[in-house]
């Protein structure tokens, strides 16, 4: 079975650092058509802008061609075709598959039936490992290290697949310190807190945005994801739980950077964009270099 990237656990610490080093090389020289003649499928069963365009741009800069869809309603899935049949069919045509799907576990299943490498571009509230790798790349870029990082994760920690993956990845490095800032309804699930406890990694929980703000090296903001709520009333209760403004950053550490997987709604005010702490747009750009690295690595070219 070809190597895939479904969970951040599919890569060792050494592989993660290797991917980050390859990405740094691509950032210096982003046009490296080493995958000419390769075909990559982007299968997005769930809406996406940044992730899909980032993967497609990465593929294009590597010289590969793209097939796929961004709306499953226009495919045979709408006729009742199973995920298994879709993946096996697409595997016949391409060298690698990038998939986003709303069901947790769908990407792992896809990798088990595919004959080519599969990259999980997000499966429900579960994992988003390419986002995690670009987050690690950005943290290392801004802090000069991945050890001893103080990170404050804010917002939707219950459904936020990006924070779940990032927490697990940072646990591979020395002395991470976590603050979880969320309303009780959206608190970090117990399985991830147990994960940290088993490894002796400290964390603090709070509902107050001001609590961990001034100690953080990284302030990782997330939006409250309306699409994950089955009860609209529950969403209404928490949708505007936090709003970071520039005036709240007066006592922040000089090295602190604000990250966000985007899109943002109201959780980061526009005036934050003009502060030296804002780094989320550069973070999004980093996604292209990191995804170039992941694709080329899985296809055996780096």
Long-range contacts (C-beta under 8 A, 24 or more apart in sequence): 1-111, 1-112, 2-114, 2-115, 2-116, 2-117, 2-298, 3-117, 3-298, 4-111, 4-114, 4-117, 4-118, 4-119, 4-120, 4-298, 5-117, 5-118, 5-119, 5-120, 5-129, 5-130, 5-294, 5-298, 6-107, 6-108, 6-111, 6-118, 6-119, 6-120, 6-127, 6-129, 7-108, 7-120, 7-127, 7-129, 7-165, 8-127, 8-129, 8-132, 8-133, 8-165, 8-168, 8-169, 9-168, 10-129, 11-129, 11-133, 13-172, 13-173, 15-297, 16-133, 16-136, 16-169, 16-172, 18-297, 19-133, 19-290, 19-293, 19-294, 19-297, 20-133, 20-136, 20-137, 20-140, 20-290, 20-293, 22-292, 22-293, 22-296, 22-297, 22-302, 23-133, 23-134, 23-137, 23-286, 23-289, 23-290, 23-292, 23-293, 24-137, 24-289, 26-61, 26-289, 26-292, 26-293, 27-286, 27-289, 30-61, 30-288, 30-289, 30-292, 31-61, 32-61, 32-62, 32-63, 32-292, 33-61, 33-62, 33-63, 34-62, 34-63, 34-296, 34-301, 34-302, 35-59, 35-62, 35-63, 35-64, 35-295, 35-296, 35-299, 35-301, 36-63, 36-64, 37-63, 38-62, 38-63, 38-64, 38-65, 38-95, 38-96, 38-299, 39-64, 39-65, 39-66, 39-67, 39-93, 39-94, 39-95, 40-64, 40-65, 40-66, 40-67, 40-94, 40-95, 40-96, 40-97, 40-98, 40-295, 41-66, 41-67, 41-68, 41-90, 41-93, 41-94, 41-96, 41-97, 41-98, 42-66, 42-67, 42-68, 42-69, 42-70, 42-98, 42-121, 43-68, 43-69, 43-86, 43-87, 43-90, 43-97, 43-98, 43-99, 43-100, 43-101, 44-68, 44-69, 44-70, 44-71, 44-72, 44-99, 44-100, 44-121, 45-72, 45-77, 45-99, 45-100, 45-101, 45-102, 45-106, 46-100, 46-101, 46-102, 46-122, 48-100, 48-121, 48-122, 49-263, 50-262, 50-263, 50-284, 50-287, 51-100, 51-121, 51-122, 51-128, 51-130, 51-131, 51-287, 52-100, 52-121, 54-284, 54-287, 54-288, 54-291, 55-98, 55-119, 55-121, 55-130, 55-291, 55-295, 57-288, 58-288, 58-289, 58-291, 58-292, 58-295, 59-295, 61-288, 61-292, 62-292, 62-295, 62-296, 64-95, 64-295, 67-93, 67-94, 68-98, 83-109, 83-110, 84-109, 84-113, 87-113, 87-114, 87-118, 88-113, 88-114, 88-115, 90-114, 91-115, 91-116, 95-299, 96-295, 96-298, 96-299, 99-123, 117-298, 117-299, 119-294, 119-295, 119-298, 122-161, 123-161, 124-161, 124-228, 125-158, 125-159, 125-160, 125-161, 125-164, 125-228, 126-161, 126-164, 127-161, 127-164, 127-165, 128-161, 128-162, 128-165, 128-261, 129-165, 130-287, 130-290, 130-291, 130-294, 131-161, 131-162, 131-165, 131-166, 131-261, 131-287, 132-162, 132-165, 132-166, 132-168, 132-169, 133-169, 133-290, 133-293, 133-294, 134-283, 134-286, 134-287, 134-289, 134-290, 134-291, 135-162, 135-166, 135-169, 135-220, 135-259, 135-261, 135-283, 136-166, 136-169, 136-170, 137-286, 137-289, 137-290, 138-257, 138-259, 138-279, 138-282, 138-283, 138-286, 139-217, 139-218, 139-259, 141-286, 142-218, 142-255, 142-257, 142-279, 143-217, 143-218, 143-255, 143-257, 146-170, 146-173, 147-173, 147-174, 147-175, 148-174, 148-175, 148-176, 148-177, 149-173, 149-176, 149-177, 149-217, 149-218, 150-176, 150-177, 150-179, 150-215, 150-216, 150-217, 150-218, 151-176, 151-177, 151-178, 151-179, 151-216, 151-217, 151-218, 151-219, 151-220, 152-178, 152-179, 152-181, 152-212, 152-213, 152-215, 152-216, 152-218, 152-219, 152-220, 153-178, 153-179, 153-180, 153-181, 153-182, 153-188, 153-220, 153-222, 154-181, 154-182, 154-209, 154-219, 154-220, 154-221, 154-222, 154-242, 154-244, 154-267, 155-181, 155-182, 155-186, 155-221, 155-222, 155-223, 155-224, 155-241, 155-242, 155-267, 156-182, 156-186, 156-222, 156-223, 156-224, 156-225, 156-228, 157-182, 157-186, 157-187, 157-188, 157-189, 157-222, 158-182, 158-185, 158-186, 158-187, 158-188, 158-189, 159-186, 159-225, 159-228, 160-222, 160-225, 162-222, 162-261, 163-188, 163-220, 163-222, 164-189, 164-192, 166-220, 167-192, 167-195, 167-196, 168-192, 168-195, 171-195, 171-196, 171-199, 171-201, 176-201, 177-201, 177-202, 177-203, 178-202, 178-203, 178-204, 179-203, 179-204, 179-205, 179-206, 179-211, 179-212, 179-215, 179-216, 180-204, 180-205, 180-206, 181-206, 181-207, 181-208, 181-209, 181-211, 181-212, 181-242, 182-207, 182-241, 183-207, 183-238, 183-241, 185-234, 185-237, 185-238, 186-224, 186-238, 186-241, 209-242, 209-244, 209-248, 210-248, 213-248, 213-249, 213-251, 213-252, 214-251, 214-252, 214-253, 215-253, 216-252, 216-253, 216-256, 217-253, 217-255, 217-256, 217-257, 218-256, 218-257, 218-259, 219-244, 219-252, 219-256, 219-257, 219-258, 219-259, 219-277, 220-259, 220-260, 221-258, 221-259, 221-260, 221-264, 221-267, 221-268, 221-280, 222-260, 222-261, 222-267, 223-260, 223-263, 223-264, 223-265, 223-267, 224-265, 224-267, 239-265, 239-266, 240-266, 242-267, 243-267, 243-268, 243-269, 244-268, 244-269, 244-272, 245-269, 245-271, 245-272, 246-271, 246-272, 246-274, 246-275, 249-275, 249-277, 252-277, 259-283
